[in-house]
Amino acid sequence: MNKIFRSLICEGQASLAVIDATALVNDAIKIHGLDDKAAEILGGLLVCGAYCASCLKEKSGSLSITVKAKDGDGAVSVSADADLHVRGYADGSCAQSLVGGTFTVVREDGYSMPFVGACEIASDDISDLLAMYFQTSEQIPTAVKLVVEIAEDGSCSVAGGVIIQLLPDASDEQIDRATEAFENYCKDARSVGELGVDGVAQKYFGALISGVTYELFPDYICNCSEQKIRDNVLKAVGRDELLKIVAELGKVSVHCHYCNRDYEYDEKDIRSIFDKKTDE
């Protein structure tokens, strides 16, 4: 079961998140048929997406995280929303080193303008990418240790980790306490798969927890639907253009990268969508 444990620690001067997204990553592997390297990269970004979604304040909030390789040809993308519906995909050409590429986050907080932050990729470690992003784009000191391990059978054996963010005006004493606990966890980062999020939180950070704790449960859920495809894609293309495509190809196909599903429409479907009478 996917789970995020969140709490304030160090007398309320830092926030803690412990994440287990193993099942979420395995869903992605099954949907996309990922090779080991692509599963590792996408898996790490899915963990990042789950964490960032848990930080959204507005019910209508959403975000996307995109990694692009240096040559611009390869990309890995993850989207998530305040309901903790997380999904993503990776193209095959992005299964090599990402160094020199870009890590971009677009966050919709329900306000008029989205927040866009980006940083250059200096490491293939997703932990380093997320920490660098928060430091450079949001100016939030962040410690990140994520682990994604792919078993010999191609499934994900563990995906998760710990993220600590300092709140403004954190004292040196509390920073040292948080740092010591984080470094102790890093010595056995894969323990989230053995102890679970509650076990990791108590073993390494139990003495530091200072406030209300709560649990969140992300899932791999794609938000596409027949209605959204019709309203947002087909109607944007237009009736005449779609009928031309049907005449040439026999059907119109719309592919959702996130759930790997194909929506197909023949001439009868297109005419039904655009010629349908409504009683308004």
C-alpha positions as CSV (number, residue, x, y, z in Angstrom):
1,M,0.0,0.0,0.0
2,N,1.3,3.4,-0.9
3,K,1.6,5.7,2.1
4,I,3.1,9.0,3.2
5,F,3.7,9.8,6.8
6,R,4.0,13.6,7.6
7,S,4.8,15.5,10.7
8,L,6.7,18.5,12.1
9,I,9.9,17.6,13.9
10,C,12.5,19.4,16.0
11,E,10.1,21.6,18.0
12,G,8.2,22.5,14.8
13,Q,11.3,23.9,13.0
14,A,11.4,21.3,10.3
15,S,8.9,19.1,8.4
16,L,9.3,15.4,7.9
17,A,7.8,13.1,5.2
18,V,8.4,9.4,5.0
19,I,7.2,7.8,1.8
20,D,6.5,4.3,0.5
21,A,5.4,4.3,-3.1
22,T,6.4,0.8,-4.1
23,A,3.0,-0.3,-5.2
24,L,2.6,3.0,-7.2
25,V,5.9,2.3,-9.1
26,N,4.8,-1.3,-9.8
27,D,1.6,0.0,-11.3
28,A,3.7,2.2,-13.6
29,I,5.9,-0.8,-14.6
30,K,2.9,-2.9,-15.5
31,I,1.2,-0.2,-17.4
32,H,4.2,0.9,-19.5
33,G,6.3,-2.3,-19.6
34,L,9.4,-0.4,-18.5
35,D,12.9,-1.6,-18.6
36,D,14.9,-1.5,-15.4
37,K,16.6,1.9,-16.0
38,A,13.4,3.6,-17.1
39,A,11.6,2.1,-14.1
40,E,14.2,3.4,-11.8
41,I,14.1,7.0,-13.2
42,L,10.3,7.1,-13.5
43,G,9.9,5.5,-10.1
44,G,12.0,8.2,-8.5
45,L,10.0,10.9,-10.1
46,L,6.8,9.2,-9.1
47,V,8.0,9.4,-5.5
48,C,8.8,13.0,-6.0
49,G,5.4,13.7,-7.5
50,A,3.6,12.0,-4.6
51,Y,5.6,14.1,-2.1
52,C,5.0,17.4,-4.0
53,A,1.3,16.6,-4.3
54,S,1.1,16.1,-0.5
55,C,2.3,19.7,-0.2
56,L,-0.5,21.2,-2.3
57,K,-2.7,23.5,-0.2
58,E,-5.7,23.9,-2.5
59,K,-8.2,21.2,-3.4
60,S,-7.9,22.2,-7.1
61,G,-4.1,22.1,-7.0
62,S,-2.0,20.1,-9.4
63,L,1.5,19.8,-10.6
64,S,3.8,18.3,-13.2
65,I,7.4,17.3,-13.1
66,T,9.4,16.9,-16.3
67,V,12.9,15.7,-16.8
68,K,14.5,16.3,-20.2
69,A,17.8,14.8,-21.3
70,K,20.6,17.1,-22.4
71,D,20.0,16.4,-26.1
72,G,16.3,17.2,-25.7
73,D,15.1,13.9,-27.2
74,G,14.4,12.0,-24.1
75,A,11.8,12.9,-21.4
76,V,10.2,11.6,-18.2
77,S,7.0,13.2,-17.0
78,V,4.9,12.9,-13.9
79,S,1.6,14.6,-13.0
80,A,-0.2,14.7,-9.7
81,D,-3.0,16.5,-8.0
82,A,-4.3,17.3,-4.5
83,D,-6.3,14.1,-4.4
84,L,-2.9,12.3,-4.6
85,H,-3.6,10.9,-8.0
86,V,-0.1,10.3,-9.4
87,R,0.8,9.1,-12.9
88,G,3.7,9.3,-15.3
89,Y,5.5,8.0,-18.3
90,A,9.0,7.7,-19.7
91,D,10.1,7.5,-23.3
92,G,12.8,4.9,-24.2
93,S,15.5,7.4,-25.1
94,C,15.6,8.8,-21.6
95,A,17.0,5.7,-20.0
96,Q,20.6,7.0,-20.0
97,S,22.4,9.7,-18.1
98,L,20.3,12.8,-17.4
99,V,23.2,15.1,-16.5
100,G,23.1,18.4,-18.3
101,G,19.4,18.2,-18.9
102,T,16.6,20.1,-17.1
103,F,14.3,19.3,-14.1
104,T,11.1,21.4,-14.3
105,V,8.2,21.7,-12.0
106,V,4.9,23.4,-12.9
107,R,2.6,23.9,-9.9
108,E,-1.0,25.1,-10.1
109,D,-2.0,26.3,-6.7
110,G,-5.5,27.5,-7.7
111,Y,-4.4,31.0,-8.3
112,S,-4.3,33.0,-11.5
113,M,-0.7,32.1,-12.5
114,P,1.1,28.8,-12.2
115,F,4.5,28.6,-10.5
116,V,7.3,27.3,-12.7
117,G,10.6,26.3,-11.3
118,A,13.6,24.7,-13.1
119,C,17.1,23.7,-12.5
120,E,19.9,22.1,-14.5
121,I,20.5,18.4,-13.8
122,A,23.9,17.8,-12.2
123,S,23.3,14.2,-11.0
124,D,21.5,11.1,-12.0
125,D,20.4,10.6,-8.4
126,I,16.7,11.7,-8.1
127,S,17.4,12.6,-4.5
128,D,19.9,15.2,-5.5
129,L,17.6,16.5,-8.2
130,L,14.7,17.2,-5.8
131,A,17.0,18.7,-3.2
132,M,18.6,21.0,-5.7
133,Y,15.2,22.0,-7.1
134,F,13.9,23.1,-3.7
135,Q,17.1,24.9,-2.9
136,T,17.5,26.8,-6.2
137,S,13.8,27.4,-7.3
138,E,11.9,27.6,-4.0
139,Q,14.8,28.6,-1.6
140,I,13.8,25.8,0.9
141,P,16.7,23.9,2.4
142,T,15.8,20.3,1.8
143,A,17.4,16.9,2.6
144,V,16.3,14.1,0.4
145,K,17.1,10.4,0.4
146,L,15.0,8.3,-2.0
147,V,15.6,4.7,-3.0
148,V,14.1,2.8,-5.9
149,E,15.3,-0.8,-6.4
150,I,14.2,-3.0,-9.3
151,A,14.3,-6.8,-8.7
152,E,15.6,-9.4,-11.2
153,D,12.0,-10.1,-12.3
154,G,11.6,-6.5,-13.3
155,S,9.3,-5.5,-10.5
156,C,10.0,-2.8,-7.9
157,S,11.1,-4.2,-4.6
158,V,11.1,-0.8,-2.8
159,A,10.4,2.8,-3.7
160,G,10.3,5.5,-1.2
161,G,12.4,7.5,1.3
162,V,12.6,10.5,3.6
163,I,12.4,14.2,2.9
164,I,13.1,16.9,5.5
165,Q,12.6,20.6,4.9
166,L,13.7,23.3,7.2
167,L,11.2,26.0,8.2
168,P,12.3,29.7,8.3
169,D,14.5,30.6,11.3
170,A,15.3,27.1,12.2
171,S,18.0,27.2,15.0
172,D,21.4,25.6,14.6
173,E,20.6,23.2,17.4
174,Q,17.5,21.9,15.7
175,I,19.2,21.7,12.3
176,D,21.9,19.6,13.9
177,R,19.3,17.3,15.5
178,A,17.5,16.9,12.1
179,T,20.8,16.3,10.3
180,E,21.9,13.6,12.7
181,A,18.6,11.7,12.4
182,F,18.6,12.0,8.7
183,E,22.2,10.7,8.3
184,N,21.4,7.8,10.5
185,Y,18.4,6.9,8.2
186,C,20.7,7.2,5.2
187,K,22.8,4.4,6.4
188,D,20.0,2.0,5.7
189,A,17.7,4.0,3.3
190,R,16.0,0.9,1.9
191,S,14.6,0.2,5.4
192,V,11.4,1.9,4.3
193,G,10.6,-1.3,2.5
194,E,11.2,-3.4,5.6
195,L,9.9,-1.2,8.4
196,G,7.2,0.7,6.5
197,V,6.8,4.4,6.8
198,D,5.6,4.2,10.5
199,G,8.5,2.1,11.4
200,V,11.0,4.4,9.8
201,A,9.4,7.5,11.4
202,Q,9.6,6.0,14.8
203,K,13.0,4.4,14.6
204,Y,14.9,7.4,13.2
205,F,12.7,10.4,14.0
206,G,10.4,9.4,16.9
207,A,12.3,11.5,19.5
208,L,12.0,14.5,17.2
209,I,8.3,14.4,16.3
210,S,6.7,17.5,17.7
211,G,3.1,18.0,16.5
212,V,0.2,16.4,14.8
213,T,1.1,13.4,12.5
214,Y,-1.0,12.4,9.6
215,E,-1.0,9.8,6.8
216,L,-1.8,10.2,3.1
217,F,-2.3,7.5,0.5
218,P,-1.3,8.3,-3.1
219,D,-2.3,6.0,-6.0
220,Y,-1.5,5.6,-9.6
221,I,-4.6,7.0,-11.2
222,C,-4.9,8.7,-14.6
223,N,-7.4,11.5,-14.9
224,C,-8.2,10.9,-18.5
225,S,-11.8,9.9,-19.5
226,E,-14.0,9.5,-22.6
227,Q,-15.7,12.8,-21.8
228,K,-12.4,14.7,-21.4
229,I,-11.1,13.3,-24.7
230,R,-14.2,14.4,-26.4
231,D,-14.4,17.8,-24.8
232,N,-10.7,18.8,-24.6
233,V,-9.2,17.0,-27.6
234,L,-11.7,16.1,-30.3
235,K,-13.7,19.3,-30.1
236,A,-10.5,21.4,-30.2
237,V,-9.5,19.7,-33.5
238,G,-13.0,20.1,-35.1
239,R,-15.5,18.0,-36.9
240,D,-14.3,18.6,-40.5
241,E,-10.6,17.9,-39.7
242,L,-11.5,14.7,-37.8
243,L,-13.6,13.5,-40.7
244,K,-10.7,14.0,-43.0
245,I,-8.5,11.9,-40.7
246,V,-11.1,9.1,-40.7
247,A,-11.3,9.2,-44.5
248,E,-7.6,8.8,-44.7
249,L,-6.9,6.4,-41.8
250,G,-10.3,4.8,-41.1
251,K,-10.4,6.1,-37.6
252,V,-9.2,8.8,-35.2
253,S,-6.9,7.5,-32.4
254,V,-6.0,9.5,-29.2
255,H,-3.3,8.0,-27.0
256,C,-2.9,8.8,-23.3
257,H,0.7,8.5,-22.4
258,Y,0.0,8.3,-18.7
259,C,-2.3,5.2,-18.7
260,N,-1.1,3.9,-22.1
261,R,-4.8,3.7,-23.3
262,D,-6.0,4.4,-26.8
263,Y,-9.3,6.0,-27.5
264,E,-10.6,5.3,-31.0
265,Y,-13.4,6.9,-33.0
266,D,-14.9,6.0,-36.4
267,E,-17.0,8.2,-38.7
268,K,-20.2,7.3,-36.9
269,D,-18.6,8.3,-33.5
270,I,-17.4,11.7,-34.9
271,R,-20.7,12.6,-36.4
272,S,-22.5,11.6,-33.2
273,I,-20.2,13.8,-31.1
274,F,-20.6,16.9,-33.3
275,D,-24.1,16.5,-34.7
276,K,-25.7,15.5,-31.4
277,K,-28.8,17.6,-30.5
278,T,-29.1,18.9,-27.0
279,D,-32.2,20.4,-25.3
280,E,-30.8,23.6,-23.9
